Amino acid sequence: MSRFYVIFEISALTERGDADIQRCEAFIDATLDALLDRSGLIDPDAGAELATGRVEFMAVVEASTPERAVSTVGKLLRDCVAQVLRGSPGIDVEFLGATVEPNEVPAAS
């Protein structure tokens, strides 16, 4: 197993298609809290351009391949986003893409 750093870029806009800074911040905070409660992710974090609704969620994960790393983080992120949107509707989320890089810290054996 190796460690991979995975970044997912998403768009989080209101149902009208505009950026709402307060709603976006609340969405990010709730999603990050949900990610922190999940096992399997190391140091999940988020960054955003609130004025445009562009959000990046990133985490380190142990996986056998880069593709598996993206799949693992993607599933957990989608589950957390769905959970947050059920509790606070009004944000439309679109997954824009993912990148993955090797993490220099070796996985625990």
BAFI-3210 file (N, C-alpha, C; in Angstrom, 3 decimals, decimal comma, padded with zeros to 6 digits):
// residues 109
n [1|2|3|4|5|6|7|8|9|10|11|12|13|14|15|16|17|18|19|20|21|22|23|24|25|26|27|28|29|30|31|32|33|34|35|36|37|38|39|40|41|42|43|44|45|46|47|48|49|50|51|52|53|54|55|56|57|58|59|60|61|62|63|64|65|66|67|68|69|70|71|72|73|74|75|76|77|78|79|80|81|82|83|84|85|86|87|88|89|90|91|92|93|94|95|96|97|98|99|100|101|102|103|104|105|106|107|108|109]
n.u [000,835|000,411|000,638|-001,490|-002,114|-005,055|-007,085|-010,176|-012,042|-014,835|-017,934|-019,931|-022,772|-025,639|-029,079|-029,945|-027,744|-025,719|-022,976|-023,012|-021,673|-021,960|-023,607|-021,969|-019,682|-020,854|-021,623|-019,080|-017,851|-019,593|-019,348|-016,605|-016,486|-018,006|-016,324|-014,124|-015,136|-015,143|-013,550|-010,423|-009,454|-006,748|-005,886|-008,000|-008,950|-009,939|-010,277|-011,159|-012,546|-014,550|-016,141|-016,624|-017,654|-016,078|-014,623|-012,193|-011,624|-009,428|-007,355|-005,277|-004,781|-004,505|-003,756|-003,760|-003,321|-003,151|-005,642|-007,386|-007,108|-008,309|-010,903|-011,644|-011,491|-013,266|-015,726|-016,176|-016,275|-018,482|-020,522|-020,464|-021,083|-023,687|-024,956|-024,707|-026,152|-028,717|-029,402|-029,224|-030,533|-030,372|-028,013|-026,358|-024,326|-021,542|-019,297|-016,123|-013,649|-010,721|-007,501|-004,490|-001,694|001,442|002,095|004,664|005,171|005,683|003,367|002,026|003,117]
n.v [-001,184|002,239|005,767|008,333|011,625|013,185|015,332|016,814|018,796|020,836|022,411|024,620|026,008|028,223|027,247|028,944|029,341|031,046|032,300|032,034|033,294|032,853|030,549|028,799|028,683|027,491|025,033|023,962|023,796|021,969|019,722|019,173|018,611|016,240|014,625|014,457|012,821|010,355|007,214|006,183|008,293|010,586|013,499|015,262|018,194|021,500|023,988|027,117|029,280|031,447|033,431|032,482|029,999|027,770|024,883|022,993|019,816|017,945|015,121|012,677|009,288|005,779|003,421|000,915|001,646|004,666|005,096|003,662|005,157|007,611|006,667|005,777|008,144|009,717|008,325|008,526|011,326|011,957|010,660|012,171|014,746|014,283|013,701|016,190|017,866|016,836|017,766|020,514|021,948|023,725|024,252|023,528|020,978|020,183|017,826|018,474|017,437|015,397|015,128|013,326|012,618|011,107|010,553|011,617|010,495|007,367|004,628|003,179|000,022]
n.w [000,000|-000,687|-000,005|-001,115|-002,276|-002,718|-004,610|-004,978|-007,106|-006,915|-007,795|-006,038|-006,012|-005,656|-006,097|-008,033|-009,521|-008,762|-006,744|-003,279|-000,587|002,224|002,335|000,922|002,570|004,845|003,735|003,049|005,610|006,930|005,271|005,502|008,257|008,236|006,674|008,370|010,310|009,134|008,679|007,260|005,799|005,738|007,291|006,073|004,234|003,143|000,593|-000,914|-003,452|-002,626|-003,832|-006,352|-005,992|-006,253|-004,974|-003,279|-002,073|-000,176|000,629|002,200|001,437|001,971|-000,463|-003,065|-005,692|-007,746|-008,987|-007,359|-005,054|-005,798|-006,250|-003,667|-002,061|-003,531|-003,249|-000,455|-000,226|-001,870|-000,418|001,960|000,989|000,037|002,459|003,779|002,029|002,282|004,796|004,546|002,153|-001,035|-002,245|-005,216|-006,293|-008,227|-009,405|-010,548|-011,191|-010,500|-009,008|-008,435|-006,450|-005,619|-002,171|-000,138|002,333|003,657|003,774|006,750|007,903]
ca.u [000,000|001,081|-000,204|-001,725|-002,761|-006,127|-007,797|-011,395|-012,562|-016,269|-018,631|-021,022|-023,521|-027,034|-029,956|-030,058|-026,503|-024,757|-022,206|-023,497|-020,517|-022,357|-024,048|-020,803|-018,885|-021,570|-021,513|-017,698|-017,631|-020,347|-018,756|-015,319|-016,792|-018,420|-015,128|-013,282|-015,754|-014,995|-012,246|-009,800|-008,836|-005,726|-005,818|-008,853|-008,932|-010,678|-009,929|-012,213|-012,721|-015,956|-016,852|-016,975|-018,235|-015,146|-014,157|-011,331|-011,495|-008,241|-007,038|-004,316|-005,408|-003,684|-004,389|-002,814|-003,049|-003,736|-007,055|-008,086|-007,101|-009,348|-012,183|-011,920|-011,787|-014,478|-016,912|-016,375|-016,682|-019,869|-021,393|-020,516|-021,821|-025,102|-025,413|-024,822|-027,221|-030,007|-029,667|-029,270|-030,683|-030,182|-026,727|-026,164|-022,922|-021,078|-017,909|-015,442|-012,482|-009,853|-006,086|-003,875|-000,233|002,021|002,416|006,043|005,245|005,313|002,243|002,385|003,004]
ca.v [000,000|003,531|006,908|009,253|012,899|013,306|016,609|016,884|020,138|020,847|023,688|024,662|027,234|028,165|026,677|029,958|029,322|032,060|031,983|032,624|033,055|032,269|029,163|028,011|028,439|026,516|023,744|023,484|023,415|020,753|018,606|018,853|017,928|014,872|013,902|014,198|011,728|009,096|006,559|005,893|009,496|011,201|014,963|015,921|019,650|022,147|025,347|027,587|030,630|031,581|034,315|031,735|028,718|026,658|024,304|021,819|018,966|017,131|014,190|011,607|007,985|004,615|002,632|000,120|002,352|006,011|004,990|003,216|006,302|008,534|006,015|005,764|009,506|010,149|007,720|009,143|012,717|011,961|010,307|013,315|015,817|013,899|013,867|017,626|018,448|016,415|018,595|021,948|022,090|025,069|024,285|022,533|020,570|019,482|017,375|018,967|016,631|014,957|014,904|012,476|012,667|010,262|011,241|011,225|009,776|005,972|004,078|002,304|-001,389]
ca.w [000,000|-000,738|000,325|-002,218|-001,969|-003,696|-004,582|-005,777|-007,321|-007,140|-007,871|-005,060|-006,296|-005,250|-007,126|-009,101|-010,281|-008,328|-005,545|-002,035|000,269|003,508|002,110|000,504|003,779|005,675|003,037|003,199|007,004|007,233|004,524|006,118|009,518|007,903|006,230|009,542|011,058|008,379|008,773|005,973|005,251|006,577|007,185|005,079|004,309|002,060|000,198|-001,803|-003,971|-002,254|-004,753|-007,560|-005,625|-006,521|-003,724|-003,369|-000,900|-000,348|001,708|001,946|001,625|001,650|-001,523|-003,860|-006,953|-007,782|-009,341|-006,148|-004,133|-006,260|-006,024|-002,231|-001,606|-004,232|-002,620|000,855|-000,428|-002,371|000,702|002,877|000,310|000,048|003,838|004,053|001,214|002,856|005,963|004,218|000,701|-001,575|-002,948|-006,265|-006,311|-009,425|-009,315|-011,744|-011,529|-009,407|-009,278|-007,424|-006,445|-004,570|-000,943|000,176|003,606|003,395|004,534|007,879|007,508]
c.u [000,879|000,107|-000,289|-002,461|-003,775|-006,846|-009,004|-011,821|-014,051|-016,760|-019,799|-021,722|-024,949|-027,844|-030,180|-028,787|-025,503|-024,049|-022,810|-022,447|-020,916|-022,810|-022,868|-019,920|-019,540|-021,484|-020,117|-017,461|-018,332|-019,760|-017,420|-015,522|-017,185|-017,221|-014,226|-013,823|-015,585|-013,613|-011,713|-009,141|-007,849|-005,712|-006,704|-008,859|-009,723|-010,105|-010,969|-011,954|-014,205|-016,750|-017,285|-017,648|-017,350|-014,547|-013,250|-011,348|-010,310|-008,006|-005,951|-005,029|-004,406|-004,440|-003,317|-002,426|-003,615|-005,237|-007,899|-008,163|-008,200|-010,729|-012,579|-012,308|-013,079|-015,742|-017,198|-016,856|-018,119|-020,865|-021,564|-021,292|-023,313|-025,698|-025,639|-025,988|-028,604|-030,394|-029,764|-029,344|-030,446|-028,867|-026,733|-024,670|-022,637|-019,613|-017,221|-014,221|-011,664|-008,422|-005,530|-002,377|000,266|002,289|003,773|006,186|004,826|004,170|002,769|002,218|002,384]
c.v [001,247|004,604|007,830|010,479|013,147|014,638|016,501|018,333|020,022|022,280|023,607|026,008|027,098|027,562|027,657|030,039|030,389|031,608|032,731|032,298|032,390|030,818|028,271|027,692|027,383|025,116|023,146|022,984|022,106|019,537|018,197|018,156|016,476|014,036|013,543|013,060|010,373|008,515|006,322|007,088|010,071|012,698|015,561|017,433|020,203|023,529|025,810|028,992|030,917|032,429|033,598|030,401|027,524|026,186|023,129|021,104|018,064|016,257|013,240|010,299|006,894|003,775|001,893|000,811|003,764|005,980|004,574|004,352|007,291|007,954|006,062|007,148|010,002|009,599|008,375|010,592|012,798|011,620|011,489|014,476|015,513|014,085|015,345|018,231|018,024|017,327|020,080|022,118|023,535|025,244|023,177|022,249|019,811|019,102|017,727|018,143|016,296|014,867|014,059|012,561|011,674|011,128|010,719|010,453|008,339|005,518|003,213|000,860|-002,222]
c.w [000,000|-000,295|-000,883|-001,702|-003,080|-003,498|-005,506|-005,883|-007,610|-007,262|-006,897|-005,210|-005,783|-006,388|-008,281|-009,943|-009,900|-007,053|-004,360|-000,976|001,585|003,353|001,743|001,718|004,662|005,065|003,225|004,616|007,339|006,522|005,130|007,462|009,261|007,456|007,417|010,394|010,382|008,597|007,362|005,326|006,255|006,264|006,094|005,316|003,133|001,813|-000,803|-002,307|-003,779|-003,239|-006,029|-007,258|-005,936|-005,212|-004,038|-002,022|-001,161|000,873|001,245|002,266|001,273|000,622|-002,302|-005,159|-006,876|-008,089|-008,128|-005,129|-004,505|-005,987|-004,549|-001,723|-002,255|-003,601|-001,274|000,713|-000,919|-001,257|001,661|002,267|000,332|001,438|004,152|003,283|001,695|004,018|005,680|002,705|000,260|-002,297|-003,997|-006,359|-007,592|-009,224|-010,626|-012,129|-010,307|-009,906|-008,135|-007,592|-005,404|-003,352|-000,509|001,486|003,358|004,289|005,667|007,431|008,580]
res [m|s|r|f|y|v|i|f|e|i|s|a|l|t|e|r|g|d|a|d|i|q|r|c|e|a|f|i|d|a|t|l|d|a|l|l|d|r|s|g|l|i|d|p|d|a|g|a|e|l|a|t|g|r|v|e|f|m|a|v|v|e|a|s|t|p|e|r|a|v|s|t|v|g|k|l|l|r|d|c|v|a|q|v|l|r|g|s|p|g|i|d|v|e|f|l|g|a|t|v|e|p|n|e|v|p|a|a|s]
***
